[in-house]
Amino acid sequence: MKRVTTTTALLLALATAACAPAPEPYQPPAPVVTPGIDPVTGQPIDVTPGLNDREPDTCHAADYQYLKGQNQSSVTAAGITRPTRFVTPGGIVSQEEYDSFRINFHLDPMGTVVRITCG
């Protein structure tokens, strides 16, 4: 009789386990993405819409950021060998002549460089 009770208990336990829901599959946590931070390098990036959406820094504008706050003659005296363009306030910049290797120096009304981009 003891053997029947043990077998019955075992069958009851197996039947109960078979009715249990399947465990959830493992889901790794989603990576944390911070706007304005490069997920690979962790460095801040410019998220201003516009030409930043076009291409990476193909003209190496980052190498010339020290010229921000300087005037047009200082930029000319820097001896930059790449193609350059000065963009004045209200000046028309045609997208037809876009060149990703050219450095654009955006000037304020006083002729001071306020932004440096490719294009």
Summary of the structure (lengths in Angstrom):
residues: 119
radius of gyration: 32.0
end to end distance: 90.6
largest distance: 105.4
contacts: 209
relative contact order: 0.15
helix: 28%
strand: 16%
